[in-house]
Structure formats: C-alpha cells, structure tokens
C-alpha cells in the first residue's frame, strides 16, 4: 500500500523475443551440420534476445488507474 490508500502493481514483460519457426529451423540445421556443437554458440545467442521491461500501475482508493509508467529493466548480465 502506498499513501492515501493507493496501491501499485508491477508487471514484467519482454519485447523482441517472439517465437520464430525460421529461427528454430536454422538452429536445427546448424545442430546437424556441426554435430551438436552449435548448441554451445546458439543457446547463449537465444538467451540474450529481446528486451525486458517493467510496467508500474498505480491505483487510487477506488481502484482507478492514476499513474502508469514503463521502464526498461536493468540487464542481468
């Protein structure tokens, strides 16, 4: 709870890491061509795709939105 009966909810979401059949097929082909060695390179590449964001929604005492802010999350690496 915040002052004046307000409350805040924080949501985490990611943009730029949508599923891709083409990307999956490319990784599968590289796995076969390199006899599985591609996983050593490909897995970390997939791990850094997309950007993390946080959205903070502040509600008043009547549960009406009074503030909405989005911020890019700090990198975990």
JOWOLIN-V893041 format. One record per backbone hydrogen bond with DSSP energy under -0.5 kcal/mol. NH is the residue of the N-H (numbers start at 1). CO is the residue of the C=O. If there is no record, write none. Layout:
# JOWOLIN-V893041
{{NH & CO} {NH & CO}}
This chain:
# JOWOLIN-V893041
{{2 & 6} {5 & 2} {6 & 3} {7 & 59} {9 & 57} {11 & 55} {13 & 53} {15 & 51} {24 & 20} {25 & 21} {26 & 22} {27 & 23} {28 & 24} {29 & 25} {30 & 26} {31 & 27} {32 & 28} {33 & 29} {34 & 30} {35 & 32} {36 & 31} {37 & 34} {39 & 36} {40 & 37} {41 & 37} {41 & 38} {42 & 38} {43 & 39} {45 & 41} {46 & 42} {47 & 43} {48 & 44} {48 & 45} {49 & 46} {51 & 15} {53 & 13} {54 & 71} {55 & 11} {56 & 69} {57 & 9} {57 & 55} {58 & 56} {58 & 67} {59 & 7} {60 & 64} {63 & 60} {66 & 58} {67 & 58} {69 & 56} {71 & 54} {73 & 52}}
